[in-house]
Amino acid sequence: MLDVIVAGAGPAGSYASYRLASMGYSVLNLEEHREIGRPVECTGVVTSRVFGYVKSSAVANRVRGANVFFPGNREMHIEKSEETTVIYRDSFDRDVSAMAISAGADVRLDSRITEVKVAGDSVHIKYRHEGNLLEAASSMIVGADGANSVVRKSLYGSRPSRIVSTYQVDSAVRLPDQESVNVYLGSESSHGFFAWAVPTGDITRIGLGTIGPGARDLFSRLQKRFPEGRILSVTGGPIPIAYLSRTSGPRSLLVGDAAGIVKPLTGGGIYTGIVSAHHAASAINEAFQNQNFSANFLSRYERYWKSQLGRELWMDGIVQRVFAGLSDSSLSRIYSMLSSPDVVHMINSLGDIDYPSRLVIRMLIRHPAILMNFFRNRVVAGSADA
């Protein structure tokens, strides 16, 4: 019998496999697709924190700022001294998987899990590998199999409460500003989220997220901003932006998108997925050392990942829910407040895409009028929409 089965070989699953195999455990890492990193379903914007966990040179570009477009043709530019990295996501995924393989994990492609059961002292799965139905058993299972996790559906029977639908293309068009990401706010681009254009030289990643369906229809509007672009590839899918109330159970843990451990304000899941995988491996190691795989013992995993991410994701979730309800007129009024020189300086100094609530708190402490105006605009918008 295996020690651990890891479902999914994205960054979270591969990193969990790497850490567990490095500790000496037998790990079977099952990936449903025939190639690691494909299809690409990510914009791939990460901070240097990610490279503290993963050794990768899959760098497509480095950016320092963002051009934020508000309704009414208003625009503001923010810029930081630290670079943010745009990665080649498929190459990055392969780099993480290579770490797992080098550590001793058994990585199998074209392996889709169809059934998961916890029975007595083991976990039993069935999976299709290259068309053949196979079975495996282990002491533990890690669900790192994304937003449509089979492990989650089989063992937890729940799903994240908020889902963003995305649609993204690689377009043969070059942005004039190669050091800044474009962000588009308002109903022309998204419902309750935002759209983006990320430069990588002669190819630009253009996409959007929206609460609920309709991402493809909204993209037709966004595409008009890039009339000379030629679409080279299309991707998209669901992104959970609310973590589950329970991410651990008997002999099982959920990490990354499968658990909804994703940044609510941006939909970014690489950093949060790797962090959750790091803590999952620690909790599993302790479970083996104590030979205790109960739900109560494994609940320490929830404490571990929440100690690093929980407060941030909770606060960001509140801000995102309020933002999702703002009208275009409210966004325009908020632009007037955010575009003042002192606020822009604060954003440039304190902005952090991994931990944005730090900026929000400092901004409200120094400029409490922003909070009052923000919620006043929210009330006005709500009254107008009623």
C-alpha positions as CSV (number, residue, x, y, z in Angstrom):
1,M,0.0,0.0,0.0
2,L,1.2,3.5,-0.8
3,D,1.7,6.2,1.7
4,V,0.1,9.1,-0.2
5,I,-1.9,9.5,-3.4
6,V,-1.9,13.1,-4.7
7,A,-4.6,13.9,-7.2
8,G,-3.5,16.5,-9.7
9,A,0.0,17.6,-10.9
10,G,-0.5,21.4,-11.1
11,P,1.8,23.5,-8.9
12,A,0.0,22.6,-5.6
13,G,-0.1,18.8,-6.3
14,S,3.4,18.6,-7.6
15,Y,4.8,20.6,-4.7
16,A,2.9,18.4,-2.2
17,S,4.4,15.4,-4.0
18,Y,7.8,16.9,-3.9
19,R,7.8,17.6,-0.2
20,L,6.3,14.3,0.8
21,A,8.7,12.3,-1.4
22,S,11.6,14.3,0.0
23,M,10.5,13.1,3.5
24,G,10.8,9.5,2.3
25,Y,7.1,8.7,1.7
26,S,5.9,6.7,-1.3
27,V,3.9,9.1,-3.4
28,L,1.7,8.4,-6.4
29,N,0.9,11.7,-8.2
30,L,-1.9,11.3,-10.8
31,E,-2.5,13.9,-13.5
32,E,-5.6,13.6,-15.7
33,H,-4.1,15.3,-18.7
34,R,-1.5,13.8,-21.1
35,E,1.0,16.6,-20.6
36,I,2.1,18.5,-17.5
37,G,1.0,22.2,-17.7
38,R,-1.5,21.7,-20.5
39,P,-4.0,23.1,-21.1
40,V,-2.7,26.4,-19.7
41,E,-5.5,27.9,-17.5
42,C,-3.7,30.7,-15.8
43,T,-2.4,34.3,-16.5
44,G,0.8,33.4,-14.6
45,V,1.6,36.6,-12.6
46,V,3.5,35.8,-9.5
47,T,5.8,37.5,-6.9
48,S,9.2,36.5,-5.8
49,R,7.7,34.5,-2.9
50,V,6.8,31.7,-5.3
51,F,10.5,31.3,-6.2
52,G,11.3,30.7,-2.6
53,Y,9.5,27.4,-3.0
54,V,10.1,26.5,-6.6
55,K,13.3,26.5,-8.7
56,S,12.2,27.6,-12.2
57,S,13.5,29.8,-15.0
58,A,10.1,29.9,-16.8
59,V,10.1,33.7,-17.0
60,A,8.2,35.3,-19.8
61,N,8.5,38.9,-18.6
62,R,8.9,41.1,-15.5
63,V,6.6,43.9,-14.8
64,R,6.7,46.7,-12.2
65,G,3.3,48.5,-12.5
66,A,-0.3,48.5,-13.6
67,N,-2.4,50.7,-15.8
68,V,-5.9,50.7,-14.3
69,F,-8.7,51.7,-16.5
70,F,-11.9,52.9,-14.9
71,P,-15.3,53.5,-16.5
72,G,-15.6,56.9,-18.3
73,N,-12.1,56.5,-19.9
74,R,-10.3,57.3,-16.7
75,E,-6.9,55.8,-16.1
76,M,-4.4,55.7,-13.3
77,H,-0.9,54.2,-13.2
78,I,0.6,52.5,-10.2
79,E,4.2,51.3,-10.0
80,K,6.4,49.5,-7.5
81,S,10.2,49.2,-7.1
82,E,9.9,45.4,-6.8
83,E,9.4,43.4,-10.0
84,T,6.5,40.9,-10.5
85,T,7.2,38.0,-12.7
86,V,5.0,36.8,-15.6
87,I,5.8,33.1,-16.0
88,Y,5.3,30.5,-18.8
89,R,2.8,28.5,-16.9
90,D,3.3,25.2,-18.7
91,S,7.1,25.3,-18.3
92,F,6.7,26.3,-14.6
93,D,4.3,23.4,-14.0
94,R,6.8,21.0,-15.5
95,D,9.6,22.4,-13.4
96,V,7.6,21.7,-10.2
97,S,6.7,18.3,-11.4
98,A,10.4,17.6,-12.2
99,M,11.2,18.5,-8.5
100,A,8.6,15.8,-7.4
101,I,10.0,13.2,-9.8
102,S,13.6,13.9,-8.7
103,A,12.5,13.5,-5.1
104,G,11.1,10.0,-5.9
105,A,7.4,10.6,-6.6
106,D,5.7,8.3,-9.1
107,V,4.0,10.8,-11.5
108,R,1.6,9.3,-14.0
109,L,-0.1,11.2,-16.8
110,D,-3.4,10.5,-18.5
111,S,-4.6,9.2,-15.2
112,R,-8.1,10.4,-14.2
113,I,-9.5,9.5,-10.8
114,T,-13.1,8.2,-11.1
115,E,-13.8,7.1,-7.5
116,V,-12.4,7.8,-4.0
117,K,-13.4,6.0,-0.8
118,V,-12.0,6.1,2.7
119,A,-12.6,2.7,4.3
120,G,-11.1,1.7,7.7
121,D,-7.3,2.1,7.7
122,S,-6.9,3.2,4.0
123,V,-8.0,5.2,1.0
124,H,-9.1,3.4,-2.1
125,I,-9.3,4.9,-5.5
126,K,-10.1,3.9,-9.1
127,Y,-8.6,5.7,-12.0
128,R,-8.3,5.4,-15.7
129,H,-4.8,5.3,-17.0
130,E,-4.3,5.3,-20.8
131,G,-7.8,3.8,-21.1
132,N,-7.4,1.1,-18.5
133,L,-9.3,1.0,-15.2
134,L,-6.8,0.6,-12.4
135,E,-7.0,0.7,-8.6
136,A,-4.7,1.9,-5.8
137,A,-4.7,2.2,-2.1
138,S,-2.9,4.5,0.3
139,S,-2.9,5.8,3.9
140,M,-3.6,9.4,2.8
141,I,-4.9,11.3,-0.2
142,V,-4.4,14.9,-1.2
143,G,-6.9,16.6,-3.4
144,A,-5.0,19.0,-5.6
145,D,-7.3,18.4,-8.6
146,G,-8.6,21.9,-9.2
147,A,-11.9,23.6,-9.1
148,N,-13.8,20.5,-10.2
149,S,-12.0,18.3,-7.8
150,V,-13.1,14.6,-7.8
151,V,-11.6,14.1,-4.3
152,R,-13.6,17.0,-2.9
153,K,-16.9,15.8,-4.5
154,S,-16.3,12.2,-3.3
155,L,-15.2,12.9,0.3
156,Y,-16.5,16.3,1.2
157,G,-19.6,16.8,-0.9
158,S,-19.2,20.5,-1.1
159,R,-17.9,23.2,-3.4
160,P,-16.7,26.8,-3.0
161,S,-19.5,29.3,-2.6
162,R,-18.1,31.9,-5.1
163,I,-16.9,31.0,-8.6
164,V,-15.3,33.3,-11.2
165,S,-15.7,32.2,-14.8
166,T,-12.7,33.2,-16.9
167,Y,-11.9,33.5,-20.6
168,Q,-8.4,34.2,-21.8
169,V,-6.5,34.3,-25.1
170,D,-2.9,34.6,-26.3
171,S,-3.1,37.4,-28.8
172,A,-0.4,38.4,-31.4
173,V,-0.3,42.0,-30.4
174,R,2.4,44.0,-28.5
175,L,1.4,46.3,-25.7
176,P,3.3,49.7,-25.8
177,D,4.1,49.4,-22.1
178,Q,5.9,46.1,-21.6
179,E,6.5,46.9,-17.9
180,S,2.9,47.2,-16.8
181,V,-0.2,45.0,-16.7
182,N,-3.4,46.6,-17.9
183,V,-6.4,46.2,-15.7
184,Y,-10.0,47.0,-16.9
185,L,-12.8,47.7,-14.4
186,G,-16.5,48.2,-15.0
187,S,-19.5,46.5,-16.7
188,E,-18.0,46.8,-20.2
189,S,-15.3,44.3,-19.2
190,S,-16.7,42.2,-16.4
191,H,-19.5,41.6,-14.0
192,G,-18.1,41.8,-10.4
193,F,-14.5,41.1,-11.3
194,F,-12.1,42.6,-13.8
195,A,-10.3,42.1,-17.2
196,W,-6.6,42.2,-18.0
197,A,-3.9,42.4,-20.6
198,V,-0.5,41.0,-19.6
199,P,2.5,41.8,-21.8
200,T,5.0,39.1,-22.8
201,G,6.7,40.7,-25.8
202,D,4.9,40.2,-29.1
203,I,2.2,38.1,-27.4
204,T,-0.2,39.5,-24.9
205,R,-2.4,37.5,-22.6
206,I,-5.8,39.1,-22.7
207,G,-8.7,37.9,-20.6
208,L,-11.3,38.5,-18.0
209,G,-13.1,37.0,-15.1
210,T,-16.8,37.5,-14.2
211,I,-19.1,36.4,-11.4
212,G,-21.4,33.9,-13.0
213,P,-21.6,32.9,-16.7
214,G,-21.1,35.1,-19.7
215,A,-17.3,35.4,-19.8
216,R,-17.1,34.6,-23.5
217,D,-19.7,37.2,-24.4
218,L,-18.0,39.9,-22.4
219,F,-14.7,39.0,-24.1
220,S,-16.0,40.2,-27.4
221,R,-16.3,43.7,-26.0
222,L,-12.8,43.5,-24.5
223,Q,-11.3,42.3,-27.7
224,K,-12.3,45.6,-29.4
225,R,-9.6,47.3,-27.5
226,F,-7.1,45.3,-29.5
227,P,-8.3,45.4,-33.1
228,E,-4.9,44.4,-34.5
229,G,-4.6,41.4,-32.3
230,R,-4.8,37.8,-33.7
231,I,-5.9,35.1,-31.4
232,L,-3.3,32.3,-31.1
233,S,-4.9,30.2,-28.4
234,V,-7.9,30.2,-26.1
235,T,-8.3,29.0,-22.5
236,G,-10.7,29.5,-19.6
237,G,-12.4,27.8,-16.8
238,P,-13.8,28.3,-13.2
239,I,-11.8,29.9,-10.4
240,P,-13.1,29.4,-6.8
241,I,-12.6,32.6,-4.8
242,A,-13.9,31.4,-1.4
243,Y,-12.3,28.7,0.6
244,L,-14.3,25.8,2.0
245,S,-15.3,25.7,5.6
246,R,-13.5,22.4,5.9
247,T,-10.4,21.5,4.0
248,S,-9.4,18.4,6.0
249,G,-11.1,15.1,6.8
250,P,-10.3,11.5,7.7
251,R,-7.2,10.5,5.7
252,S,-7.6,13.4,3.3
253,L,-6.6,17.0,2.7
254,L,-7.6,19.5,0.0
255,V,-5.1,22.1,-1.3
256,G,-5.2,25.0,-3.8
257,D,-8.2,25.4,-6.1
258,A,-9.7,22.2,-4.9
259,A,-10.1,23.8,-1.4
260,G,-10.9,27.3,-2.7
261,I,-7.6,28.5,-1.3
262,V,-7.3,31.2,-3.9
263,K,-6.8,35.0,-3.7
264,P,-10.3,36.5,-3.9
265,L,-9.3,39.9,-5.3
266,T,-7.2,38.6,-8.2
267,G,-8.1,34.9,-8.7
268,G,-4.4,34.0,-8.4
269,G,-3.8,30.6,-7.0
270,I,-0.2,29.6,-7.6
271,Y,1.2,31.1,-4.4
272,T,-1.7,30.1,-2.2
273,G,-1.8,26.6,-3.7
274,I,1.9,26.0,-3.0
275,V,1.6,27.4,0.5
276,S,-1.3,25.1,1.3
277,A,0.6,22.2,-0.2
278,H,3.6,23.0,2.0
279,H,1.4,22.9,5.1
280,A,-0.4,19.8,3.9
281,A,2.9,17.9,3.7
282,S,3.8,19.0,7.2
283,A,0.4,17.8,8.6
284,I,0.7,14.5,6.8
285,N,4.2,13.9,8.1
286,E,3.0,14.5,11.6
287,A,0.0,12.1,11.0
288,F,2.5,9.3,10.0
289,Q,4.7,10.0,12.9
290,N,1.8,9.7,15.3
291,Q,0.0,7.1,13.2
292,N,-3.2,9.2,13.6
293,F,-5.1,9.9,10.4
294,S,-8.3,11.0,12.0
295,A,-10.2,14.1,11.0
296,N,-9.5,15.6,14.4
297,F,-5.7,15.2,14.1
298,L,-5.5,16.3,10.5
299,S,-7.5,19.5,11.3
300,R,-4.1,21.0,12.3
301,Y,-3.6,21.4,8.6
302,E,-6.4,24.1,8.6
303,R,-4.6,25.9,11.4
304,Y,-1.3,25.8,9.6
305,W,-2.4,27.2,6.3
306,K,-4.8,29.7,7.9
307,S,-1.9,31.0,10.1
308,Q,-0.2,32.2,6.9
309,L,-3.2,32.9,4.6
310,G,-6.5,32.7,6.5
311,R,-6.8,36.3,7.7
312,E,-5.7,37.6,4.3
313,L,-8.2,35.5,2.3
314,W,-11.0,36.3,4.7
315,M,-10.5,40.1,4.5
316,D,-9.9,40.0,0.7
317,G,-13.1,38.1,0.4
318,I,-15.1,40.8,2.2
319,V,-13.5,43.5,-0.1
320,Q,-14.2,41.5,-3.2
321,R,-17.9,41.0,-2.3
322,V,-18.3,44.7,-1.9
323,F,-16.4,45.5,-5.0
324,A,-18.5,43.0,-7.0
325,G,-21.6,45.1,-6.3
326,L,-20.3,48.5,-7.3
327,S,-21.8,50.2,-10.3
328,D,-19.8,52.0,-13.0
329,S,-20.8,55.4,-11.5
330,S,-19.5,54.3,-8.1
331,L,-16.2,53.1,-9.6
332,S,-15.8,56.5,-11.3
333,R,-16.3,58.2,-7.9
334,I,-13.8,55.9,-6.3
335,Y,-11.3,56.7,-9.0
336,S,-11.5,60.3,-7.9
337,M,-10.4,59.3,-4.4
338,L,-7.7,56.8,-5.4
339,S,-6.1,59.0,-8.0
340,S,-4.9,61.6,-5.5
341,P,-1.1,61.8,-5.3
342,D,-0.9,60.8,-1.7
343,V,-3.0,57.7,-2.2
344,V,-1.2,56.7,-5.3
345,H,2.1,57.0,-3.4
346,M,0.7,54.8,-0.6
347,I,-0.4,52.2,-3.2
348,N,3.1,52.3,-4.8
349,S,4.8,51.9,-1.4
350,L,2.6,49.3,0.2
351,G,0.9,47.4,-2.6
352,D,1.3,43.6,-2.5
353,I,-0.7,41.3,-4.8
354,D,-0.2,38.4,-2.3
355,Y,-1.3,40.3,0.8
356,P,-3.4,43.3,-0.4
357,S,-5.3,43.8,2.8
358,R,-2.1,45.3,4.4
359,L,-2.5,48.2,2.0
360,V,-6.3,48.4,2.6
361,I,-5.8,48.6,6.3
362,R,-3.1,51.3,6.2
363,M,-5.0,53.3,3.7
364,L,-8.1,53.3,5.9
365,I,-6.1,54.3,8.9
366,R,-4.5,57.2,7.2
367,H,-7.5,58.2,5.1
368,P,-10.7,57.1,6.9
369,A,-12.7,59.3,4.5
370,I,-12.1,56.7,1.8
371,L,-13.9,54.1,3.9
372,M,-16.9,56.5,4.4
373,N,-17.0,57.4,0.7
374,F,-16.6,53.8,-0.4
375,F,-19.6,52.6,1.5
376,R,-21.6,55.7,0.7
377,N,-21.0,54.9,-3.0
378,R,-22.0,51.3,-2.3
379,V,-25.3,52.4,-0.7
380,V,-26.0,54.8,-3.5
381,A,-25.3,52.1,-6.1
382,G,-27.5,49.7,-4.3
383,S,-30.4,52.2,-4.2
384,A,-30.0,52.9,-7.9
385,D,-30.0,49.2,-8.8
386,A,-33.0,48.4,-6.7
